[in-house]
Amino acid sequence: MSETVAREEEWRTSSFSGPTGGNCAQVSVQTDGGWKLRHSKHPDGPVLEFTPGEVDAFKKGVQADEF
């Protein structure tokens, strides 16, 4: 039997958010390349999850100035 140890989520906030990390979005990059997003004021609230393919499409859209 193998044991799987769950890694603790590492949430990051933009450096533009200031020292208090107040009203911000936080991102957690997953081992498979996907992203999780949450609101810093509600860390136990809803989390948006994006697959690696969705993250790749978003990055390509940013690079192509589609937004």
JORA-V782621 format. One record per helix or strand. SS is the DSSP state (H for helix, E for strand). FROM is the first residue (numbers start at 1). LEN is the number of residues. Records with the same first field share a line. If there is no record, write none. Layout:
# JORA-V782621
SS->FROM-LEN / FROM-LEN
This chain:
# JORA-V782621
E->12-2 / 25-5 / 35-5 / 48-3
H->15-3 / 40-3 / 52-12
